[in-house]
């Protein structure tokens, strides 16, 4: 059984650092490819949702600005 690792994925920066860590772990033989691929898929899903949240915040802000001008 592989030792537990803690991966941060709350922000795009944390996801990038996590991906770098996973790549290094695979390169150093500390993590198998299957585990790495699972983590990478999860990171991609998290990044997609971060982008969606960011876009929604921008849309909400633009709507607020437009509504103030009425």
Number of C-alpha atoms within 10 A of each C-alpha: 3 7 6 6 6 6 15 15 18 12 13 16 12 14 20 15 15 19 20 11 13 22 18 13 15 15 12 10 10 13 16 14 15 10 11 16 13 10 16 17 11 14 22 13 12 17 19 13 12 16 14 12 12 12 12 12 12 12 12 12 12 12 11 11 11 10 9 8 6 5
